[in-house]
Amino acid sequence: MKDTTDFVHWFRSAAPYIHGFRGKTFVIAFGGELVADGAFVQLAHDVNLLNSLGVRLVLIHGVRPQVEARLNENGTAIRYVEGLRVTDDAALACVKEAAGTVRVEIEALLSLGLANTPMAGAGIRVASGNFVTARPLGVRDGVDLLHTGEVRKIDAAAIRRRLDQHDIVLLSPIGYSPTGEIFNLSLEDVATQAAVELAADKLIFLMDTDGVPDKARTIHHALTVNEARQVLDKPRKLPEDVSYYLPCAITACTGGVKRAHLISRHRDGALLSELFTREGVGTLITPAPLETLRAATIDDVGGILGLIEPLEREGILVRRSRERLEMEIERFLVLESDGVIAGCAALYPFPEEQAAELACLAISGEFRGRGFGNLLLAEAEKRGKKAGFKRLFVLTTRTEQW
């Protein structure tokens, strides 16, 4: 019974995300390791599920392990300059072979649908093509990178037409020049440029690390672009994949992508957990903070009631009816986190005393411990001073220690 209750609670909490993601464009990038170690099967199920929910999906796959395996089999030397492989004719042949093989394997697994469910055989279509125009990188540190290139342009209009037909678009790390040359591209370059030119709602990188670690090796839940830059500027060594993908997330978010996510490829269901739970399982990068502190409006009444009613039942807060709340809404502040009312507070003026009462300060249980209460208190003090009050006081029988 408990499992059923938990499922119902989770499904209700996921409903806003299911509604909000319909028609949105997600760009999802993953290395060739995900295919090589057989883990793409689970990801394919999750991708098909997102597609069935109306999410417009663009997938970008890597081929590095497959290419290196072929080069080693052929006894071909592998050279890197600034983390980029020098792609000579022999290496390019391996890149083309690996990209073709990996692409076919991915298309086959996506064609499975959700095996052993009513979605099996749902008719998922995958579209690939020459969507990426590239140019040579040229000489770096005195070394000609030959057939190694960078993205010149993404044919966003053509990709959108396929997305409009409910296709999943699959891009390989290969680009073509107007003169017919073929270039080996990096996974992160293709993913970042595709996300920017498509004005994607999300860019998601699946990597070896769980997310962006802090100094204590704890994963950051969320970072703004400025905070992410500070992480890169600090004199400490980051995991290699984070040092690759975090700058791409910053570039994408400054280029118009609404959000970027860095999550682990090793955790089964990480993609769904990141997208459909409030806390997620990786690191979210956003152009601006998720939390917004503002004056409440009449549209916030329902959210405030949902926040304070459990505390009213426990006797922690004085009961307020919907009618009273609607009449006094201009006295309230709300702290919104990712579109959800996470906290509230109210200021009741006593002009004759040059004072104001701080009332109805409440933080949702899942957001406690983040300092949100102190943020609301500081904002209430600021507004009280601006209104000319000399003192701020509270009336309480339960929370005097706070």
C-alpha positions in Angstrom: 0.0 0.0 0.0 2.9 2.3 0.9 4.4 1.8 -2.6 1.1 2.7 -4.2 0.9 5.8 -2.0 4.4 6.8 -2.9 3.7 6.3 -6.6 0.6 8.5 -6.5 2.5 11.2 -4.6 5.3 11.1 -7.1 3.0 11.1 -10.1 1.1 14.2 -8.8 4.4 16.0 -8.1 5.6 15.1 -11.6 2.4 16.3 -13.3 3.5 20.0 -13.6 6.6 18.8 -15.4 4.7 16.5 -17.7 2.4 19.4 -18.6 5.3 21.9 -19.0 7.6 19.8 -21.1 5.0 19.1 -23.9 6.2 20.8 -27.1 9.6 21.8 -25.6 12.9 21.0 -27.3 15.5 19.0 -25.4 19.0 18.3 -26.8 20.6 15.3 -25.2 24.3 14.4 -25.6 26.1 11.3 -24.6 29.4 9.7 -25.3 30.1 6.5 -27.3 30.8 4.7 -24.0 27.0 4.5 -23.4 26.6 2.4 -26.5 29.8 0.5 -26.1 29.0 -0.8 -22.6 25.4 -1.7 -23.5 23.8 0.9 -21.2 22.0 2.7 -24.0 19.1 0.2 -23.8 17.8 1.8 -20.6 18.3 5.3 -22.0 16.4 4.4 -25.2 13.4 3.5 -23.1 13.5 6.8 -21.3 14.0 8.7 -24.6 11.0 7.0 -26.1 8.9 7.8 -23.0 9.8 11.5 -23.4 8.9 11.4 -27.0 5.5 9.9 -26.2 5.0 12.8 -23.7 5.4 15.3 -26.6 9.0 16.4 -25.9 10.9 17.3 -29.1 14.2 15.5 -28.9 17.5 15.9 -30.6 20.1 13.3 -29.7 23.9 13.7 -30.2 26.1 10.7 -29.8 29.9 10.4 -29.5 32.2 7.8 -31.0 35.5 8.3 -29.2 35.9 4.8 -27.7 34.8 3.2 -31.0 37.3 5.2 -33.0 40.1 4.6 -30.6 39.4 0.8 -30.7 39.6 0.8 -34.5 42.8 2.8 -34.5 44.4 0.5 -32.0 43.3 -2.6 -34.1 44.9 -1.0 -37.1 48.1 -0.1 -35.2 47.5 3.6 -36.1 49.1 6.1 -33.7 46.7 8.4 -31.9 47.7 12.1 -31.5 45.9 14.7 -29.5 46.4 18.5 -29.5 44.5 20.5 -26.8 42.3 17.5 -26.2 41.4 17.2 -29.9 42.3 14.2 -32.0 44.4 14.8 -35.1 42.3 13.3 -37.8 44.4 12.1 -40.7 43.0 10.0 -43.6 43.3 6.7 -41.6 41.6 8.2 -38.6 38.9 9.7 -40.7 38.1 6.3 -42.2 37.8 4.9 -38.6 35.5 7.9 -37.7 33.2 7.3 -40.6 33.0 3.6 -39.9 32.4 4.1 -36.1 29.8 6.8 -36.6 27.9 4.7 -39.1 27.9 1.7 -36.8 27.0 3.6 -33.7 24.2 5.5 -35.4 22.6 2.2 -36.7 22.8 0.6 -33.3 21.1 3.7 -31.7 18.4 3.7 -34.3 17.8 0.0 -33.8 17.5 0.4 -30.0 15.1 3.4 -30.3 13.0 1.4 -32.7 12.3 -1.1 -29.9 9.9 1.3 -28.2 9.2 0.4 -24.6 9.6 -3.3 -24.6 6.9 -5.4 -22.8 4.6 -2.4 -22.4 1.6 -1.1 -24.3 4.1 1.3 -26.0 6.0 -1.5 -27.7 5.9 -0.9 -31.4 4.7 2.7 -30.9 6.3 3.6 -34.2 9.1 5.9 -33.0 10.8 7.5 -36.0 14.5 8.5 -36.0 15.8 11.1 -38.5 19.4 11.5 -39.4 21.1 13.6 -42.2 23.5 16.2 -43.2 22.2 18.8 -40.7 25.7 20.0 -39.6 28.0 22.2 -41.8 31.6 22.2 -40.6 34.9 23.8 -41.3 38.5 22.8 -40.5 40.1 23.7 -37.2 43.4 24.2 -39.0 46.7 24.5 -37.1 46.9 24.4 -33.3 50.3 24.7 -31.5 52.0 24.2 -34.8 50.1 21.0 -35.6 47.7 20.7 -38.5 44.6 19.0 -37.2 43.7 17.9 -40.8 40.2 16.5 -40.9 39.3 17.6 -37.4 36.8 20.4 -37.6 34.3 22.6 -35.8 30.6 23.4 -36.4 30.0 26.2 -38.9 26.2 26.0 -39.0 23.3 23.8 -37.9 20.4 23.5 -40.3 17.9 24.4 -37.5 15.0 24.8 -40.0 15.4 21.3 -41.4 15.7 19.8 -37.9 12.6 21.7 -36.8 10.6 20.3 -39.7 11.5 16.7 -38.6 10.6 17.6 -35.0 7.3 19.0 -36.2 6.6 15.5 -37.6 7.3 14.0 -34.1 10.6 12.4 -35.3 13.6 12.1 -32.9 16.6 13.7 -34.6 19.9 11.9 -34.2 23.1 13.8 -34.9 26.6 12.2 -35.3 29.8 14.1 -34.5 30.5 14.5 -38.2 30.1 17.6 -40.3 30.3 18.4 -44.0 31.7 21.4 -45.9 29.9 23.0 -48.9 32.7 21.5 -51.1 31.9 17.9 -49.9 34.7 17.5 -47.3 34.0 15.4 -44.2 35.2 16.6 -40.7 35.5 14.9 -37.4 33.7 17.0 -34.8 33.6 16.9 -31.0 30.4 15.8 -29.3 30.2 18.8 -27.1 30.6 21.3 -30.0 27.8 19.7 -32.0 25.5 19.5 -28.9 26.1 23.1 -27.8 25.7 24.7 -31.2 22.6 22.6 -32.0 21.0 23.7 -28.7 21.8 27.3 -29.3 20.6 27.4 -32.9 17.5 25.6 -32.0 16.9 27.8 -29.0 16.4 24.6 -27.1 14.7 24.6 -23.7 17.3 22.2 -22.3 20.7 20.9 -23.1 21.5 17.7 -21.2 25.0 16.1 -21.0 25.3 12.5 -19.7 28.8 11.9 -18.3 30.8 9.7 -16.0 30.5 12.1 -13.0 27.2 12.7 -11.1 27.4 16.4 -11.6 29.6 19.4 -10.7 31.3 18.7 -7.4 32.1 21.4 -4.8 35.3 21.5 -2.7 33.9 18.8 -0.4 33.0 16.6 -3.4 29.3 17.2 -2.8 27.4 17.7 -6.1 26.0 21.1 -6.7 22.2 20.9 -7.1 22.1 24.1 -9.2 24.4 26.8 -10.4 23.8 30.1 -12.2 26.1 30.9 -15.1 28.1 33.3 -13.0 28.5 30.6 -10.2 29.5 28.1 -12.8 32.2 30.5 -14.1 33.5 30.8 -10.5 33.8 27.0 -10.2 35.9 27.0 -13.4 38.1 29.9 -12.2 38.9 28.3 -8.8 42.4 26.7 -8.7 41.4 23.1 -8.2 41.2 20.1 -10.5 37.7 19.2 -11.7 36.8 15.8 -13.1 37.8 15.7 -16.8 34.3 15.4 -18.1 33.1 18.3 -16.0 35.9 20.4 -17.4 34.6 19.6 -20.9 30.9 20.0 -20.4 30.6 22.8 -17.9 32.0 25.4 -20.3 29.5 24.1 -22.9 26.6 24.5 -20.5 27.7 28.1 -19.8 28.0 28.8 -23.6 24.6 27.4 -24.2 22.9 29.3 -21.4 24.5 32.6 -22.5 23.4 31.8 -26.1 19.7 31.5 -25.3 19.3 27.9 -24.0 17.0 28.1 -21.0 18.7 25.4 -18.9 21.5 22.9 -19.1 21.9 19.7 -17.0 25.0 17.6 -16.2 24.0 14.2 -15.0 25.6 10.7 -14.7 25.3 8.2 -17.4 25.9 5.4 -14.9 22.7 5.8 -12.9 19.7 4.0 -14.4 16.8 6.5 -14.8 19.0 9.5 -14.1 17.4 11.4 -17.1 13.9 10.9 -15.8 14.9 11.6 -12.2 16.6 14.9 -13.2 13.6 16.0 -15.3 10.7 15.0 -13.2 11.8 15.6 -9.6 12.4 18.9 -7.9 15.8 18.1 -6.5 17.1 16.2 -9.6 20.1 14.0 -9.4 22.8 16.1 -11.2 23.7 19.7 -11.6 21.4 22.3 -13.2 22.9 25.4 -14.9 20.6 28.4 -15.4 21.2 31.9 -16.7 19.6 33.4 -13.5 18.9 32.1 -10.0 16.0 29.6 -9.6 14.8 31.5 -6.5 12.8 34.7 -6.9 11.7 36.9 -4.0 8.7 39.1 -4.8 5.5 40.7 -3.7 2.6 38.2 -3.7 -0.3 38.6 -6.2 -3.8 37.3 -6.2 -2.6 34.4 -8.3 -0.4 33.2 -5.5 -3.3 32.6 -3.0 -3.7 28.9 -3.8 0.1 28.3 -3.5 0.3 30.1 -0.2 -2.7 28.2 1.2 -1.1 24.9 0.2 2.0 26.0 2.0 0.5 27.3 5.3 -2.4 24.9 5.8 -0.3 22.0 7.2 1.3 24.5 9.7 -2.1 25.8 10.7 -3.3 22.3 11.5 -0.2 21.8 13.7 -1.0 25.1 15.5 2.2 26.7 14.4 0.5 29.4 12.4 -2.8 31.2 13.0 -5.5 30.0 10.6 -6.2 32.3 7.6 -9.2 31.7 5.4 -9.0 32.1 1.6 -11.1 35.2 1.9 -8.8 36.8 4.4 -5.8 35.9 2.4 -7.2 37.4 -0.7 -8.0 40.6 1.1 -4.5 40.8 2.7 -2.5 39.5 -0.3 -0.7 42.9 -0.8 0.9 42.4 2.7 2.6 39.1 1.6 6.0 38.3 0.2 6.6 35.0 -1.6 9.8 33.1 -2.4 9.4 31.2 -5.6 11.7 28.4 -6.5 11.5 27.0 -10.0 7.9 28.1 -10.4 6.8 26.7 -7.0 5.9 28.8 -3.9 8.6 27.7 -1.5 8.0 30.2 1.3 6.0 33.2 2.3 5.9 36.0 4.9 3.6 38.9 5.7 4.1 42.4 7.1 1.3 44.0 9.1 2.0 47.7 9.8 1.4 49.5 13.2 2.0 53.1 12.1 1.3 54.6 15.5 4.1 52.4 17.0 6.4 53.0 14.0 6.6 49.2 13.9 5.4 46.2 11.8 4.5 42.6 12.7 6.3 39.9 10.8 3.6 37.2 10.4 2.9 33.9 8.6 6.5 33.2 7.8 6.6 29.7 6.4 8.9 27.5 4.3 7.8 24.3 2.6 9.3 21.2 4.1 11.2 20.2 1.1 13.0 23.6 0.9 14.0 23.9 4.6 17.6 24.1 5.5 18.5 26.3 2.5 18.4 29.6 4.3 15.1 30.7 2.7 13.7 31.8 6.0 16.6 34.2 6.5 16.0 35.5 2.9 12.4 36.3 3.7 13.3 37.9 7.0 16.0 40.1 5.4 13.5 41.2 2.7 10.8 42.0 5.3 13.3 44.1 7.3 14.3 45.9 4.1 10.7 46.7 3.2 9.9 47.7 6.8 12.8 50.2 6.8 11.7 51.6 3.5 8.2 52.1 4.9 9.7 54.1 7.8 9.3 51.6 10.6 11.8 51.5 13.5 11.0 48.0 14.8 9.9 44.6 13.5 8.3 42.1 15.9 6.8 38.7 15.8 4.0 37.0 17.9 4.6 33.3 18.4 4.2 30.5 20.9 6.2 27.9 19.0 9.2 29.4 17.1 10.6 32.0 19.5 14.1 30.4 19.3 14.3 31.0 15.5 
